[in-house]
Amino acid sequence: MELKECYDTIGGNYEDVRQRIPSDKIITKFVIKFLSDPSYRNLSASLEREDYEEAFRAAHSLKGVSQNLGFQRLGSSSGALTEVLRERGERKLTPDLWKELFGQVSADYEAVTEAVGKLKEAQELSFKRTACDLT
């Protein structure tokens, strides 16, 4: 999978990221690094423990990373969850509400990690081919 194809698959904004980071090699590096970002795992664990303060921080981090990388769908869904968690003192935060929003975040996160995983595999395969060609 190529970088642009990865963005197309996840409904990302490749052109926006390309304006900020004019190198596909650097964008690819950061996109692949997303796979090791702990925000989603922290969000999931925090919600399970009903630690809404920590869940807010994790959702906010996930939203920021997603927006910076141009992952629009994931940025939007994690942003919606962030706002509900931010306002948790002003309205009753029910498990039904956060579970519905987290379900969308999870679906978007899975789509991103699947596409990025394919991008990573393609990069590794390309690197191996290049290394073989050099020998």
N, C-alpha and C positions, 0 to 999 in steps of 0.2 A: 504494500500500500504506500502510495506517495503522500506527502504532507497535505497537499491541497485536497486530495481525495479523503483523507482523514477528516479534515474540517467539513467537507461536504457531507460526509456520512453522519456526523454528529450535529449538523445544523450550526456549525461554528462560523465565526467571522474571520476568515483567513486574511482578507484584504485589510481589515482594521489592524490586525496584529502585524501584518507586513509593513504598514506605514510606521509603526513604532519600532519594529525590529526588522531592519531591511535584509536580514540574512536567513535563508531557509535553514541553514545548518544550525544556527543559534536557536531559532524557533523550535526546530526538531529536538534539540537538546533539552529545552525547557518543557516541551510537551511530554517527552518521555520521562522526565524527572517528576512530572505530575503523578505518575504511578506510585511513587514513594511518599507522596504528601500525606501526612497523618490526619488531615482535617475530617475526612469522611468517617474514618474509623473512630475518631474522638467523638464526633457527632452521634454516631450510632450508639456507642457505649454510654455517653452522657444521657441520651434520651432514655435508654434502657434503665438507667439508675434514677431517672427523673431529676437529674441535676441540670435544671434549665439554665442556670447561669453559665455553666461550662458548655452546654449545648449551644447557647447563643454565641459564645466565642468561637466554637468550632464551625457553626453554620456561617458566621460572618467571615471567617478565614476561608472557608470553601468558596463562598461567594466571591471574595476578592481575588483569589487565585484563578477561579474560573473566568471572571471578567478580564483579568489581565491577559489570559491566554486565549481569549476570544471564544470560550465555550459558552455560547449564548444561552442555550436551553438550561444547562446546569447552573449557570450564573443566575438566571431568572428564578428557577425553582428554589435554589438555596437562598436567594434573596427574599422570596416570599416567606420561607420558614424563618429566616433571620428576623423579619419584621414581626411575625407572630410571637417569637421568643422575646424580642425586645419589649413588646407591649404586654408581656405576661402578667404584670402587676395591675394593668388597667382593665384587663378582661380575663375571665377564667380560662386558663389553658387546660383543655381537656385532652385526654389521651386520643380520643377520636380525631380531634383537630390536628394535633401534631403528627399522628400516624398517617393521616391522609396526605399532608404536605411532605412528610418524610418519604412516603411511598413514591411520590413524584421525583424527589431528589434522588432516591435510590435507583429508579429507572433511568434517569438522566446520567447518573454517575456510572452505572453499568454500561450504558451505551458509549460513554466517553472512554472508559477503561478498556472496553473491548476493542474499539477502533485504535486507541493508542497502543494497545498490546500488539495489534497487527502491524502498525507502523514500526514499532520497535523490532519485531521479527523481521520485517523487510529490510530495515537498516542493518541488522546483524547479518542477514544473509548477503546483503550487498557488500558488507565489509569482508566477509569470508571469501566471496568471489574475487574481490579486489586483491586480497592477500594471496589467494591461489594464483592469480594472474601475475603477480610480482615474483613468484618463485619459479 
